[in-house]
Amino acid sequence: MPEEFEGPMDDRLEQPPSFFPDEEFSDIDFDDVEQVEVEIEGIYEMDVDRHPHRFIFLTDGEKRLPISIGFPEAKAILDPLEQETPDRPMTHDLLKAAIEKLGAVMEKVVIDDLWRDIYYAKIHLRQGEDELILDSRPSDAIALAVRFKAPIFLQSKVFALAHRD
């Protein structure tokens, strides 16, 4: 097995493997894993070549991060923000109810990575003494966070990766 894949799993995930060109990531400090709390600035739509594109903008008060989302995801986030209640529970409402019935609470959402224009997130739940961390699309994690009124965090490296150009 190549040496860059040997050793504990946590060591491998801190930075790109050695076969990545060094100059591509030379300006990013992968040891910087500070979590910055962000808020939803808004959801916006713009037409690109006559096709609507929706973005959720997250901000820490200084920097903004746009994340492309689809129409269903935008609606899933906007409905609870605007106190809209559908006649029947939507998927995120159902998931919230299931989490609560299992005796868990949502502690936070962390958008923790950006790779090839795709953002990655984790949902942090607590059930008694146990912490449960689930991989998620950011839009789904945010849709749940607004229902639970849970904080949304962004790892500072994601801001750095997103603002490279």
Secondary structure, DSSP 8 states (H G I E B T S, - for coil): --GGG-S-HHHHTSS--TTS-GGGGTT--TT---EEEEEEEEEEEEEETTEEEEEEEEESSS-EEEEEE-HHHHHHHHHHHTT---SS--HHHHHHHHHHHTT-EEEEEEEEEEETTEEEEEEEEEETTEEEEEEE-HHHHHHHHHHHT--EEEEHHHHHHHT--
